[in-house]
Amino acid sequence: MALTSGVAVVPKLNLSKVRERRGVSLKQISEATKISVRFLQAIEAEQFDQLPGGIFSTSYIRQYAQQVGMEESRVLAVYNDRMQVDPRPVQKETSSETLFLFKHSAGR
């Protein structure tokens, strides 16, 4: 990652060039993954804000990477950086009081 004026710059992945070198069309990827060509084009253009969001976005990116023979983690790292996503799992806190109240109110 290069630093420009104190801001990290993530290099472009050139996904369309990788796909073209592999001899795979967007239509073929779409047929294999059932992901619309529109979303595949957004992935290639690194316009991740055009994807549906959440787990769908990461799933689409993983499937695209698999189809063109790229490391999923590399493409997801760019996605996480650009979308400011923290890839660590979220831990939910549960209080025993909440569980107690839920169990007792469910019996009513």
ZIWOMO-V592749 format. One record per helix or strand. SS is the DSSP state (H for helix, E for strand). FROM is the first residue (numbers start at 0). TO is the last residue. If there is no record, write none. Layout:
SS:FROM:TO  SS:FROM:TO
This chain:
E:1:3  E:6:8  H:14:21  H:25:32  H:36:43  H:47:49  H:53:67  H:71:81  H:95:105
